[in-house]
Amino acid sequence: VISGLLVERPDDPVAVLRQQVLRRRAWYPAPDGAAPVPCPVGPPPDVDGVERLVAVLRTGLDGDGVVVVALDRQLGSAELVVLATGLGTPQQQLDPRLQPWVEDGVILHLRADEAESDDRAWRLLFTEGYVMFHTELAGRPIALQPRHLLFQCVDAPDRDAGGQTLLAPMDAVRARLTDRQAGILAATRHAGFADPPTFLSRFDGRDVVTYKDAEGEPLPWEHLGDDPTVTAAEVEDALRALQAAVYHPAGVRGIPWERHLLAAFDNRRFLHGRACSPPAASGAARYLREVRVFAGDPAELEAAYASAAAADTRSA
Ligand SMILES: [Fe+2]
């Protein structure tokens, strides 16, 4: 095992690309397969309409890994939860700091209406600033991460005014790496999380990227491979190549938000982030409702919750 601390340099490609991608106001093209599908729903609660929506979402997620549906009204909270339940198990939002924005334990109200902040942590979610690319819950084993992220848009930013949910397709990220880099990343993981997967892994026959960009904060890593020719410098070069690949502008896609639009994507096929939103003072703040969907064995998730709760109690 070799380990190290990757320190970002101002002239690293990612330092430039990150700003270029996340501060761009012009919208990125929608991902393949994400042309909005119309799916009418009747007055709430429309049980049959939600059933039809589940089928549309499943088809899109199984095919392209992302799906966008045009709706003509907001789903009620119960409908949104039923919809998420059709895809798996809605994952509880347990972070005590987020509770003011959580409804029914699983719906997160993402209103980008606070001024941009230097805080690089959770508060970013609620500011008009950008959110760096990440795999959702990147510190957990892949089997315990949310499988899908489901959103409905309440208030959309204007087209080409920023505020998009941005997606980086993992297969495009992998395609920008050499086989040697990919091999190194498949044996390297973040050393600051308790039980993270390696940065690159195979799951259901696909390359999965597990990475959370912390914008220039030193990145502790450990390389678990047994190839004696791999050096620490080479691991760090592979990590820089990964960061640059995630932020390569040609690969970035964006959700074309409009009021009531419903979108879902697969956390094993896309990293996601958020472009800077229009200033809250302009009255065009972006507002989404989000549900994380777990698609594995609910008993495993319950066990993970229990141990997380135990850990919280110990640290409190
Ligand atoms: Fe996220």
py3Dmol code that shows the C-alpha trace and the ligand (Angstrom):
import py3Dmol

protein = """\
ATOM      1  CA  VAL A   1       0.000   0.000   0.000  1.00  0.00           C
ATOM      2  CA  ILE A   2       1.296   3.429  -0.888  1.00  0.00           C
ATOM      3  CA  SER A   3      -0.447   6.616   0.126  1.00  0.00           C
ATOM      4  CA  GLY A   4      -0.177  10.343  -0.259  1.00  0.00           C
ATOM      5  CA  LEU A   5      -1.903  13.700  -0.250  1.00  0.00           C
ATOM      6  CA  LEU A   6      -2.724  15.208  -3.623  1.00  0.00           C
ATOM      7  CA  VAL A   7      -2.354  18.970  -3.439  1.00  0.00           C
ATOM      8  CA  GLU A   8      -3.891  20.945  -6.277  1.00  0.00           C
ATOM      9  CA  ARG A   9      -1.629  23.352  -8.133  1.00  0.00           C
ATOM     10  CA  PRO A  10      -3.024  26.525  -9.679  1.00  0.00           C
ATOM     11  CA  ASP A  11      -1.915  25.369 -13.120  1.00  0.00           C
ATOM     12  CA  ASP A  12      -3.501  21.915 -12.863  1.00  0.00           C
ATOM     13  CA  PRO A  13      -5.979  21.464 -15.715  1.00  0.00           C
ATOM     14  CA  VAL A  14      -8.797  20.810 -13.246  1.00  0.00           C
ATOM     15  CA  ALA A  15      -8.297  24.205 -11.578  1.00  0.00           C
ATOM     16  CA  VAL A  16      -9.058  25.930 -14.872  1.00  0.00           C
ATOM     17  CA  LEU A  17     -11.695  23.517 -16.180  1.00  0.00           C
ATOM     18  CA  ARG A  18     -13.678  23.527 -12.929  1.00  0.00           C
ATOM     19  CA  GLN A  19     -14.201  27.288 -13.088  1.00  0.00           C
ATOM     20  CA  GLN A  20     -14.893  27.179 -16.811  1.00  0.00           C
ATOM     21  CA  VAL A  21     -17.549  24.492 -16.473  1.00  0.00           C
ATOM     22  CA  LEU A  22     -19.254  25.492 -13.232  1.00  0.00           C
ATOM     23  CA  ARG A  23     -19.383  29.238 -13.888  1.00  0.00           C
ATOM     24  CA  ARG A  24     -20.665  28.939 -17.440  1.00  0.00           C
ATOM     25  CA  ARG A  25     -24.136  30.461 -17.788  1.00  0.00           C
ATOM     26  CA  ALA A  26     -24.938  29.058 -21.232  1.00  0.00           C
ATOM     27  CA  TRP A  27     -26.730  25.766 -20.780  1.00  0.00           C
ATOM     28  CA  TYR A  28     -25.088  22.498 -21.671  1.00  0.00           C
ATOM     29  CA  PRO A  29     -26.761  20.085 -24.084  1.00  0.00           C
ATOM     30  CA  ALA A  30     -29.176  17.606 -22.549  1.00  0.00           C
ATOM     31  CA  PRO A  31     -27.770  14.097 -22.098  1.00  0.00           C
ATOM     32  CA  ASP A  32     -28.566  11.439 -24.678  1.00  0.00           C
ATOM     33  CA  GLY A  33     -32.058  10.131 -24.151  1.00  0.00           C
ATOM     34  CA  ALA A  34     -33.174  13.132 -22.096  1.00  0.00           C
ATOM     35  CA  ALA A  35     -35.532  14.816 -24.542  1.00  0.00           C
ATOM     36  CA  PRO A  36     -38.499  15.560 -22.282  1.00  0.00           C
ATOM     37  CA  VAL A  37     -41.156  12.853 -22.565  1.00  0.00           C
ATOM     38  CA  PRO A  38     -44.661  14.202 -21.971  1.00  0.00           C
ATOM     39  CA  CYS A  39     -46.625  12.146 -19.454  1.00  0.00           C
ATOM     40  CA  PRO A  40     -49.916  13.726 -18.436  1.00  0.00           C
ATOM     41  CA  VAL A  41     -51.102  13.348 -14.878  1.00  0.00           C
ATOM     42  CA  GLY A  42     -54.570  14.098 -13.607  1.00  0.00           C
ATOM     43  CA  PRO A  43     -55.623  15.957 -10.493  1.00  0.00           C
ATOM     44  CA  PRO A  44     -53.906  14.711  -7.333  1.00  0.00           C
ATOM     45  CA  PRO A  45     -53.727  12.113  -6.111  1.00  0.00           C
ATOM     46  CA  ASP A  46     -53.485  10.416  -9.507  1.00  0.00           C
ATOM     47  CA  VAL A  47     -52.505   6.875  -8.572  1.00  0.00           C
ATOM     48  CA  ASP A  48     -52.672   5.576 -12.157  1.00  0.00           C
ATOM     49  CA  GLY A  49     -50.729   8.573 -13.462  1.00  0.00           C
ATOM     50  CA  VAL A  50     -47.945   7.947 -10.963  1.00  0.00           C
ATOM     51  CA  GLU A  51     -47.880   4.276 -12.010  1.00  0.00           C
ATOM     52  CA  ARG A  52     -47.396   5.367 -15.616  1.00  0.00           C
ATOM     53  CA  LEU A  53     -44.632   7.724 -14.530  1.00  0.00           C
ATOM     54  CA  VAL A  54     -42.838   4.896 -12.723  1.00  0.00           C
ATOM     55  CA  ALA A  55     -42.845   2.894 -15.974  1.00  0.00           C
ATOM     56  CA  VAL A  56     -41.502   5.857 -17.987  1.00  0.00           C
ATOM     57  CA  LEU A  57     -38.735   6.503 -15.446  1.00  0.00           C
ATOM     58  CA  ARG A  58     -37.736   2.850 -15.265  1.00  0.00           C
ATOM     59  CA  THR A  59     -37.477   2.571 -19.021  1.00  0.00           C
ATOM     60  CA  GLY A  60     -35.297   5.671 -19.247  1.00  0.00           C
ATOM     61  CA  LEU A  61     -33.073   4.733 -16.321  1.00  0.00           C
ATOM     62  CA  ASP A  62     -32.549   1.195 -17.599  1.00  0.00           C
ATOM     63  CA  GLY A  63     -31.773   2.494 -21.094  1.00  0.00           C
ATOM     64  CA  ASP A  64     -29.845   5.749 -21.022  1.00  0.00           C
ATOM     65  CA  GLY A  65     -29.410   6.056 -17.267  1.00  0.00           C
ATOM     66  CA  VAL A  66     -31.233   9.388 -17.331  1.00  0.00           C
ATOM     67  CA  VAL A  67     -34.802  10.412 -18.051  1.00  0.00           C
ATOM     68  CA  VAL A  68     -36.629  13.726 -18.246  1.00  0.00           C
ATOM     69  CA  VAL A  69     -40.422  13.984 -18.152  1.00  0.00           C
ATOM     70  CA  ALA A  70     -42.541  17.064 -18.806  1.00  0.00           C
ATOM     71  CA  LEU A  71     -45.381  17.351 -16.286  1.00  0.00           C
ATOM     72  CA  ASP A  72     -48.016  20.030 -16.032  1.00  0.00           C
ATOM     73  CA  ARG A  73     -48.233  20.199 -12.255  1.00  0.00           C
ATOM     74  CA  GLN A  74     -46.265  19.595  -9.085  1.00  0.00           C
ATOM     75  CA  LEU A  75     -46.633  16.125  -7.679  1.00  0.00           C
ATOM     76  CA  GLY A  76     -47.952  16.068  -4.150  1.00  0.00           C
ATOM     77  CA  SER A  77     -45.413  14.984  -1.574  1.00  0.00           C
ATOM     78  CA  ALA A  78     -47.129  11.629  -1.164  1.00  0.00           C
ATOM     79  CA  GLU A  79     -47.133  11.160  -4.954  1.00  0.00           C
ATOM     80  CA  LEU A  80     -43.429  11.977  -5.146  1.00  0.00           C
ATOM     81  CA  VAL A  81     -42.690   9.408  -2.456  1.00  0.00           C
ATOM     82  CA  VAL A  82     -44.840   6.787  -4.233  1.00  0.00           C
ATOM     83  CA  LEU A  83     -42.977   7.530  -7.451  1.00  0.00           C
ATOM     84  CA  ALA A  84     -39.597   7.088  -5.734  1.00  0.00           C
ATOM     85  CA  THR A  85     -40.861   3.904  -4.107  1.00  0.00           C
ATOM     86  CA  GLY A  86     -41.647   2.575  -7.591  1.00  0.00           C
ATOM     87  CA  LEU A  87     -37.920   2.822  -8.336  1.00  0.00           C
ATOM     88  CA  GLY A  88     -36.602   1.471  -5.050  1.00  0.00           C
ATOM     89  CA  THR A  89     -36.459   2.649  -1.452  1.00  0.00           C
ATOM     90  CA  PRO A  90     -36.561   6.406  -0.786  1.00  0.00           C
ATOM     91  CA  GLN A  91     -33.410   7.070   1.220  1.00  0.00           C
ATOM     92  CA  GLN A  92     -33.789   8.974   4.497  1.00  0.00           C
ATOM     93  CA  GLN A  93     -32.081  12.364   4.724  1.00  0.00           C
ATOM     94  CA  LEU A  94     -30.441  11.825   8.086  1.00  0.00           C
ATOM     95  CA  ASP A  95     -28.060  14.778   8.244  1.00  0.00           C
ATOM     96  CA  PRO A  96     -29.350  16.859  11.171  1.00  0.00           C
ATOM     97  CA  ARG A  97     -28.094  20.065   9.511  1.00  0.00           C
ATOM     98  CA  LEU A  98     -30.370  19.489   6.513  1.00  0.00           C
ATOM     99  CA  GLN A  99     -33.550  18.916   8.490  1.00  0.00           C
ATOM    100  CA  PRO A 100     -34.993  22.433   7.959  1.00  0.00           C
ATOM    101  CA  TRP A 101     -35.139  21.574   4.235  1.00  0.00           C
ATOM    102  CA  VAL A 102     -36.392  17.987   4.604  1.00  0.00           C
ATOM    103  CA  GLU A 103     -40.027  16.955   4.214  1.00  0.00           C
ATOM    104  CA  ASP A 104     -41.395  13.524   5.201  1.00  0.00           C
ATOM    105  CA  GLY A 105     -37.849  12.345   5.932  1.00  0.00           C
ATOM    106  CA  VAL A 106     -36.939  11.835   2.279  1.00  0.00           C
ATOM    107  CA  ILE A 107     -37.811  14.954   0.210  1.00  0.00           C
ATOM    108  CA  LEU A 108     -35.079  17.585   0.170  1.00  0.00           C
ATOM    109  CA  HIS A 109     -36.115  21.097  -0.832  1.00  0.00           C
ATOM    110  CA  LEU A 110     -33.166  22.497  -2.754  1.00  0.00           C
ATOM    111  CA  ARG A 111     -33.592  26.235  -2.989  1.00  0.00           C
ATOM    112  CA  ALA A 112     -30.525  27.996  -4.314  1.00  0.00           C
ATOM    113  CA  ASP A 113     -31.436  31.280  -2.718  1.00  0.00           C
ATOM    114  CA  GLU A 114     -28.642  32.140  -0.321  1.00  0.00           C
ATOM    115  CA  ALA A 115     -25.754  34.345  -1.394  1.00  0.00           C
ATOM    116  CA  GLU A 116     -22.650  32.610  -2.721  1.00  0.00           C
ATOM    117  CA  SER A 117     -20.504  31.397   0.124  1.00  0.00           C
ATOM    118  CA  ASP A 118     -16.917  30.378   0.647  1.00  0.00           C
ATOM    119  CA  ASP A 119     -18.201  27.405   2.592  1.00  0.00           C
ATOM    120  CA  ARG A 120     -17.213  24.348   0.588  1.00  0.00           C
ATOM    121  CA  ALA A 121     -19.477  21.935   2.449  1.00  0.00           C
ATOM    122  CA  TRP A 122     -23.181  21.179   2.710  1.00  0.00           C
ATOM    123  CA  ARG A 123     -24.366  24.789   2.754  1.00  0.00           C
ATOM    124  CA  LEU A 124     -23.365  25.045  -0.889  1.00  0.00           C
ATOM    125  CA  LEU A 125     -26.550  23.180  -1.692  1.00  0.00           C
ATOM    126  CA  PHE A 126     -28.601  26.211  -0.758  1.00  0.00           C
ATOM    127  CA  THR A 127     -26.527  28.993  -2.269  1.00  0.00           C
ATOM    128  CA  GLU A 128     -26.475  30.529  -5.703  1.00  0.00           C
ATOM    129  CA  GLY A 129     -22.887  29.325  -6.130  1.00  0.00           C
ATOM    130  CA  TYR A 130     -21.831  26.141  -7.848  1.00  0.00           C
ATOM    131  CA  VAL A 131     -21.649  22.631  -6.454  1.00  0.00           C
ATOM    132  CA  MET A 132     -18.597  20.642  -7.546  1.00  0.00           C
ATOM    133  CA  PHE A 133     -18.979  17.339  -9.378  1.00  0.00           C
ATOM    134  CA  HIS A 134     -19.447  14.300  -7.206  1.00  0.00           C
ATOM    135  CA  THR A 135     -20.850  10.809  -6.946  1.00  0.00           C
ATOM    136  CA  GLU A 136     -23.688  10.932  -4.403  1.00  0.00           C
ATOM    137  CA  LEU A 137     -22.469   9.597  -1.019  1.00  0.00           C
ATOM    138  CA  ALA A 138     -19.031   8.854  -2.477  1.00  0.00           C
ATOM    139  CA  GLY A 139     -17.692   7.793   0.917  1.00  0.00           C
ATOM    140  CA  ARG A 140     -19.892   4.709   1.031  1.00  0.00           C
ATOM    141  CA  PRO A 141     -19.553   1.329  -0.660  1.00  0.00           C
ATOM    142  CA  ILE A 142     -21.284   1.427  -4.052  1.00  0.00           C
ATOM    143  CA  ALA A 143     -23.914  -1.040  -2.865  1.00  0.00           C
ATOM    144  CA  LEU A 144     -24.950   1.441  -0.142  1.00  0.00           C
ATOM    145  CA  GLN A 145     -24.979   4.572  -2.281  1.00  0.00           C
ATOM    146  CA  PRO A 146     -28.246   5.898  -3.670  1.00  0.00           C
ATOM    147  CA  ARG A 147     -28.838   4.303  -7.055  1.00  0.00           C
ATOM    148  CA  HIS A 148     -30.989   7.062  -8.530  1.00  0.00           C
ATOM    149  CA  LEU A 149     -31.524  10.737  -7.867  1.00  0.00           C
ATOM    150  CA  LEU A 150     -35.029  11.953  -8.620  1.00  0.00           C
ATOM    151  CA  PHE A 151     -35.941  15.628  -8.929  1.00  0.00           C
ATOM    152  CA  GLN A 152     -38.964  17.725  -9.699  1.00  0.00           C
ATOM    153  CA  CYS A 153     -38.422  21.356 -10.587  1.00  0.00           C
ATOM    154  CA  VAL A 154     -40.536  23.919  -8.714  1.00  0.00           C
ATOM    155  CA  ASP A 155     -38.886  27.084 -10.068  1.00  0.00           C
ATOM    156  CA  ALA A 156     -36.492  26.962 -13.004  1.00  0.00           C
ATOM    157  CA  PRO A 157     -33.668  29.335 -13.850  1.00  0.00           C
ATOM    158  CA  ASP A 158     -33.971  31.027 -17.221  1.00  0.00           C
ATOM    159  CA  ARG A 159     -32.345  29.199 -20.110  1.00  0.00           C
ATOM    160  CA  ASP A 160     -28.671  30.146 -20.429  1.00  0.00           C
ATOM    161  CA  ALA A 161     -28.689  31.793 -16.997  1.00  0.00           C
ATOM    162  CA  GLY A 162     -26.809  28.954 -15.277  1.00  0.00           C
ATOM    163  CA  GLY A 163     -28.388  26.923 -12.478  1.00  0.00           C
ATOM    164  CA  GLN A 164     -28.374  23.651 -14.384  1.00  0.00           C
ATOM    165  CA  THR A 165     -27.912  20.284 -12.770  1.00  0.00           C
ATOM    166  CA  LEU A 166     -24.775  19.134 -14.597  1.00  0.00           C
ATOM    167  CA  LEU A 167     -23.958  15.534 -15.434  1.00  0.00           C
ATOM    168  CA  ALA A 168     -20.627  13.970 -16.355  1.00  0.00           C
ATOM    169  CA  PRO A 169     -21.220  10.558 -17.968  1.00  0.00           C
ATOM    170  CA  MET A 170     -18.886   8.040 -16.340  1.00  0.00           C
ATOM    171  CA  ASP A 171     -18.252   6.186 -19.595  1.00  0.00           C
ATOM    172  CA  ALA A 172     -17.033   9.445 -21.176  1.00  0.00           C
ATOM    173  CA  VAL A 173     -14.794  10.063 -18.150  1.00  0.00           C
ATOM    174  CA  ARG A 174     -13.326   6.569 -18.469  1.00  0.00           C
ATOM    175  CA  ALA A 175     -12.757   7.057 -22.195  1.00  0.00           C
ATOM    176  CA  ARG A 176     -10.438  10.010 -21.439  1.00  0.00           C
ATOM    177  CA  LEU A 177      -8.151   7.853 -19.277  1.00  0.00           C
ATOM    178  CA  THR A 178      -5.440   5.538 -20.512  1.00  0.00           C
ATOM    179  CA  ASP A 179      -5.740   1.874 -19.570  1.00  0.00           C
ATOM    180  CA  ARG A 180      -2.742   2.309 -17.298  1.00  0.00           C
ATOM    181  CA  GLN A 181      -4.392   5.247 -15.488  1.00  0.00           C
ATOM    182  CA  ALA A 182      -7.660   3.322 -15.237  1.00  0.00           C
ATOM    183  CA  GLY A 183      -5.824   0.339 -13.767  1.00  0.00           C
ATOM    184  CA  ILE A 184      -4.177   2.535 -11.151  1.00  0.00           C
ATOM    185  CA  LEU A 185      -7.468   4.255 -10.243  1.00  0.00           C
ATOM    186  CA  ALA A 186      -9.151   0.863  -9.921  1.00  0.00           C
ATOM    187  CA  ALA A 187      -6.726   0.141  -7.073  1.00  0.00           C
ATOM    188  CA  THR A 188      -6.751   3.589  -5.448  1.00  0.00           C
ATOM    189  CA  ARG A 189      -9.296   5.123  -3.106  1.00  0.00           C
ATOM    190  CA  HIS A 190      -9.922   8.157  -0.939  1.00  0.00           C
ATOM    191  CA  ALA A 191      -8.135   7.670   2.383  1.00  0.00           C
ATOM    192  CA  GLY A 192     -10.300  10.095   4.342  1.00  0.00           C
ATOM    193  CA  PHE A 193     -13.597   8.185   4.155  1.00  0.00           C
ATOM    194  CA  ALA A 194     -14.368   5.146   6.297  1.00  0.00           C
ATOM    195  CA  ASP A 195     -15.140   2.585   3.603  1.00  0.00           C
ATOM    196  CA  PRO A 196     -15.041   4.094   0.115  1.00  0.00           C
ATOM    197  CA  PRO A 197     -14.854   2.145  -3.135  1.00  0.00           C
ATOM    198  CA  THR A 198     -11.873   2.687  -5.410  1.00  0.00           C
ATOM    199  CA  PHE A 199     -12.077   5.728  -7.698  1.00  0.00           C
ATOM    200  CA  LEU A 200     -12.854   3.428 -10.622  1.00  0.00           C
ATOM    201  CA  SER A 201     -14.683   0.141 -10.309  1.00  0.00           C
ATOM    202  CA  ARG A 202     -16.795  -2.259 -12.339  1.00  0.00           C
ATOM    203  CA  PHE A 203     -20.399  -2.731 -11.396  1.00  0.00           C
ATOM    204  CA  ASP A 204     -22.959  -4.596 -13.514  1.00  0.00           C
ATOM    205  CA  GLY A 205     -20.545  -4.597 -16.443  1.00  0.00           C
ATOM    206  CA  ARG A 206     -19.958  -0.828 -16.385  1.00  0.00           C
ATOM    207  CA  ASP A 207     -17.126   1.426 -15.299  1.00  0.00           C
ATOM    208  CA  VAL A 208     -18.251   3.347 -12.231  1.00  0.00           C
ATOM    209  CA  VAL A 209     -16.441   6.473 -11.045  1.00  0.00           C
ATOM    210  CA  THR A 210     -16.599   7.274  -7.336  1.00  0.00           C
ATOM    211  CA  TYR A 211     -15.251  10.741  -6.786  1.00  0.00           C
ATOM    212  CA  LYS A 212     -16.195  13.815  -4.783  1.00  0.00           C
ATOM    213  CA  ASP A 213     -14.464  16.995  -5.855  1.00  0.00           C
ATOM    214  CA  ALA A 214     -13.500  19.098  -2.846  1.00  0.00           C
ATOM    215  CA  GLU A 215     -12.172  22.019  -4.891  1.00  0.00           C
ATOM    216  CA  GLY A 216      -8.505  22.158  -4.188  1.00  0.00           C
ATOM    217  CA  GLU A 217      -8.620  20.730  -0.681  1.00  0.00           C
ATOM    218  CA  PRO A 218      -5.772  18.236  -0.351  1.00  0.00           C
ATOM    219  CA  LEU A 219      -7.006  14.786  -1.365  1.00  0.00           C
ATOM    220  CA  PRO A 220      -5.731  11.941   0.839  1.00  0.00           C
ATOM    221  CA  TRP A 221      -5.384   8.740  -1.179  1.00  0.00           C
ATOM    222  CA  GLU A 222      -4.210   5.173  -0.715  1.00  0.00           C
ATOM    223  CA  HIS A 223      -3.180   2.786  -3.450  1.00  0.00           C
ATOM    224  CA  LEU A 224      -3.939  -0.839  -2.692  1.00  0.00           C
ATOM    225  CA  GLY A 225      -2.409  -2.392  -5.803  1.00  0.00           C
ATOM    226  CA  ASP A 226       0.537  -4.765  -5.803  1.00  0.00           C
ATOM    227  CA  ASP A 227       2.274  -3.642  -9.011  1.00  0.00           C
ATOM    228  CA  PRO A 228       5.748  -2.581  -7.790  1.00  0.00           C
ATOM    229  CA  THR A 229       6.255  -0.328 -10.834  1.00  0.00           C
ATOM    230  CA  VAL A 230       3.476   2.063  -9.732  1.00  0.00           C
ATOM    231  CA  THR A 231       4.900   5.130  -7.986  1.00  0.00           C
ATOM    232  CA  ALA A 232       3.216   7.762  -5.847  1.00  0.00           C
ATOM    233  CA  ALA A 233       3.857  10.332  -8.571  1.00  0.00           C
ATOM    234  CA  GLU A 234       2.097   8.122 -11.090  1.00  0.00           C
ATOM    235  CA  VAL A 235      -0.924   7.674  -8.816  1.00  0.00           C
ATOM    236  CA  GLU A 236      -1.174  11.450  -8.466  1.00  0.00           C
ATOM    237  CA  ASP A 237      -0.904  11.908 -12.225  1.00  0.00           C
ATOM    238  CA  ALA A 238      -3.754   9.414 -12.653  1.00  0.00           C
ATOM    239  CA  LEU A 239      -5.838  11.334 -10.121  1.00  0.00           C
ATOM    240  CA  ARG A 240      -5.169  14.608 -11.957  1.00  0.00           C
ATOM    241  CA  ALA A 241      -6.171  12.911 -15.198  1.00  0.00           C
ATOM    242  CA  LEU A 242      -9.403  11.741 -13.553  1.00  0.00           C
ATOM    243  CA  GLN A 243     -10.208  15.250 -12.305  1.00  0.00           C
ATOM    244  CA  ALA A 244      -9.561  16.772 -15.725  1.00  0.00           C
ATOM    245  CA  ALA A 245     -11.684  14.059 -17.370  1.00  0.00           C
ATOM    246  CA  VAL A 246     -14.625  14.743 -15.039  1.00  0.00           C
ATOM    247  CA  TYR A 247     -14.525  18.441 -15.920  1.00  0.00           C
ATOM    248  CA  HIS A 248     -13.777  18.039 -19.621  1.00  0.00           C
ATOM    249  CA  PRO A 249     -16.277  20.532 -21.103  1.00  0.00           C
ATOM    250  CA  ALA A 250     -17.027  18.368 -24.143  1.00  0.00           C
ATOM    251  CA  GLY A 251     -18.428  15.645 -21.888  1.00  0.00           C
ATOM    252  CA  VAL A 252     -20.626  17.816 -19.666  1.00  0.00           C
ATOM    253  CA  ARG A 253     -24.397  17.586 -20.044  1.00  0.00           C
ATOM    254  CA  GLY A 254     -27.140  19.593 -18.328  1.00  0.00           C
ATOM    255  CA  ILE A 255     -30.765  19.051 -17.323  1.00  0.00           C
ATOM    256  CA  PRO A 256     -32.911  21.602 -19.202  1.00  0.00           C
ATOM    257  CA  TRP A 257     -34.961  22.644 -16.181  1.00  0.00           C
ATOM    258  CA  GLU A 258     -38.386  24.096 -16.592  1.00  0.00           C
ATOM    259  CA  ARG A 259     -41.235  24.380 -14.141  1.00  0.00           C
ATOM    260  CA  HIS A 260     -42.654  20.958 -13.117  1.00  0.00           C
ATOM    261  CA  LEU A 261     -40.026  19.039 -15.114  1.00  0.00           C
ATOM    262  CA  LEU A 262     -39.228  15.681 -13.566  1.00  0.00           C
ATOM    263  CA  ALA A 263     -35.749  14.213 -14.028  1.00  0.00           C
ATOM    264  CA  ALA A 264     -33.947  11.158 -12.712  1.00  0.00           C
ATOM    265  CA  PHE A 265     -30.477   9.800 -13.294  1.00  0.00           C
ATOM    266  CA  ASP A 266     -28.389   6.809 -12.282  1.00  0.00           C
ATOM    267  CA  ASN A 267     -25.679   7.559  -9.706  1.00  0.00           C
ATOM    268  CA  ARG A 268     -23.613   4.711 -11.199  1.00  0.00           C
ATOM    269  CA  ARG A 269     -23.578   6.252 -14.650  1.00  0.00           C
ATOM    270  CA  PHE A 270     -23.245   9.995 -14.009  1.00  0.00           C
ATOM    271  CA  LEU A 271     -21.354  12.259 -11.660  1.00  0.00           C
ATOM    272  CA  HIS A 272     -23.368  15.392 -10.968  1.00  0.00           C
ATOM    273  CA  GLY A 273     -22.868  18.971  -9.930  1.00  0.00           C
ATOM    274  CA  ARG A 274     -24.560  22.341 -10.295  1.00  0.00           C
ATOM    275  CA  ALA A 275     -23.647  25.409 -12.260  1.00  0.00           C
ATOM    276  CA  CYS A 276     -23.845  28.826 -10.592  1.00  0.00           C
ATOM    277  CA  SER A 277     -27.469  29.880 -10.289  1.00  0.00           C
ATOM    278  CA  PRO A 278     -28.953  33.253 -11.164  1.00  0.00           C
ATOM    279  CA  PRO A 279     -28.564  35.676  -8.255  1.00  0.00           C
ATOM    280  CA  ALA A 280     -31.317  35.106  -5.721  1.00  0.00           C
ATOM    281  CA  ALA A 281     -32.037  38.841  -5.768  1.00  0.00           C
ATOM    282  CA  SER A 282     -33.119  38.559  -9.409  1.00  0.00           C
ATOM    283  CA  GLY A 283     -36.176  36.613  -8.257  1.00  0.00           C
ATOM    284  CA  ALA A 284     -35.206  33.740 -10.555  1.00  0.00           C
ATOM    285  CA  ALA A 285     -33.898  31.425  -7.854  1.00  0.00           C
ATOM    286  CA  ARG A 286     -33.766  27.781  -8.735  1.00  0.00           C
ATOM    287  CA  TYR A 287     -35.825  25.442  -6.640  1.00  0.00           C
ATOM    288  CA  LEU A 288     -35.885  21.656  -6.955  1.00  0.00           C
ATOM    289  CA  ARG A 289     -37.329  18.880  -4.813  1.00  0.00           C
ATOM    290  CA  GLU A 290     -35.042  15.859  -4.581  1.00  0.00           C
ATOM    291  CA  VAL A 291     -35.449  12.266  -3.453  1.00  0.00           C
ATOM    292  CA  ARG A 292     -32.564   9.820  -3.275  1.00  0.00           C
ATOM    293  CA  VAL A 293     -33.566   6.295  -4.259  1.00  0.00           C
ATOM    294  CA  PHE A 294     -31.789   3.230  -2.958  1.00  0.00           C
ATOM    295  CA  ALA A 295     -32.225   0.190  -5.199  1.00  0.00           C
ATOM    296  CA  GLY A 296     -30.474  -2.570  -3.269  1.00  0.00           C
ATOM    297  CA  ASP A 297     -31.532  -4.720  -0.333  1.00  0.00           C
ATOM    298  CA  PRO A 298     -33.428  -2.483   2.147  1.00  0.00           C
ATOM    299  CA  ALA A 299     -32.144  -4.608   5.045  1.00  0.00           C
ATOM    300  CA  GLU A 300     -28.555  -3.657   4.153  1.00  0.00           C
ATOM    301  CA  LEU A 301     -29.534  -0.010   4.094  1.00  0.00           C
ATOM    302  CA  GLU A 302     -31.232  -0.318   7.491  1.00  0.00           C
ATOM    303  CA  ALA A 303     -28.066  -1.878   8.900  1.00  0.00           C
ATOM    304  CA  ALA A 304     -26.012   0.999   7.492  1.00  0.00           C
ATOM    305  CA  TYR A 305     -28.407   3.531   9.056  1.00  0.00           C
ATOM    306  CA  ALA A 306     -28.116   1.776  12.392  1.00  0.00           C
ATOM    307  CA  SER A 307     -24.323   1.862  12.355  1.00  0.00           C
ATOM    308  CA  ALA A 308     -24.334   5.494  11.162  1.00  0.00           C
ATOM    309  CA  ALA A 309     -26.670   6.402  14.030  1.00  0.00           C
ATOM    310  CA  ALA A 310     -24.364   4.593  16.442  1.00  0.00           C
ATOM    311  CA  ALA A 311     -21.385   6.507  15.054  1.00  0.00           C
ATOM    312  CA  ASP A 312     -23.292   9.819  15.457  1.00  0.00           C
ATOM    313  CA  THR A 313     -24.045   8.955  19.058  1.00  0.00           C
ATOM    314  CA  ARG A 314     -20.398   8.197  19.744  1.00  0.00           C
ATOM    315  CA  SER A 315     -19.169  11.444  18.229  1.00  0.00           C
ATOM    316  CA  ALA A 316     -21.868  13.601  19.849  1.00  0.00           C
TER     317      ALA A 316
END
"""
ligand_1 = """\
1
LIG
Fe -25.411 15.452 -4.911
"""
view = py3Dmol.view(width=600, height=400)
view.addModel(protein, "pdb")
view.setStyle({"model": 0}, {"cartoon": {"style": "trace"}})
view.addModel(ligand_1, "xyz")
view.setStyle({"model": 1}, {"stick": {}})
view.zoomTo()
view.show()
